[in-house]
């Protein structure tokens, strides 16, 4: 292990759920030497996360934060810096097309019917765009001054295969607003990459396909074996991805070895989208 991030502090949103990609990123950053602030609405996951960090030997600060609240995000970043002493890395992993509101994040049940971009409710539109696009903007806006002051930093945003090519209209495990938001997040990633490059800050995105994280597991369990077989058959590699395969890329983008990579979108989808 190179401990590339020794002495650094990372902020990961959406990192408390077991088998969530964000959680695996937080643990991966810790193994590279970083202390980590984990912000999530799923406070039930904090004790296990704190125990895992204790075993690794790194500090973790767990905060219950609604990233849709700009004021709460500003306070989160201020508390992170005050407690940890600095901020170097930001990973925006909070998001999703369902199980994203405080009332349903614990249950995490997929929707009973597809949510299209055309004809969806104002509530669905605002909530899904808010979590997947507005929230990363709020987090970046609050965190970037701290990275600029050090003239070094890493930001990684979680986009999606849906943001690259749109979401299937019949899908009950994605949504139209989700695809729109994740496409917008790619635009935000590229714009920030241009603005922040002179400060030694890289800004990149990962775009996972069908991943068997906790959310993916529940989504796949909600459909028939025939539908799952059809879905898997549409993946050139013939299988869904593991969340570790995404987390490893995110952690790599936070180190120095990929420090000349910025404004990139890393597609992790088994060949479903090849730009």
Secondary structure, DSSP 4 states (H G I P E B T S, - for coil): ---TTTT-EEEEES--STT-HHHHHHHHHHHTT-EEEEEES-GGGHHHHHHHHHHHT--EEEEE--TT-HHHHHHHHHHHHHHHS---EEEE----SSS-STTTTTT-PPPSS---STT--HHHHHHHHIIIIIHHHHHHHHHHHHHHHHT-EEEEEE--HHHHH---TT-SSS-HHHHHHHHHHHHHHHHHHHHHGGGTEEEEEEEE-SB-SHHHHHHHHTS-HHHHHHHHHTSTTSSPBPHHHHHHHHHHHTSSTTTT--S-EEEESTTS---
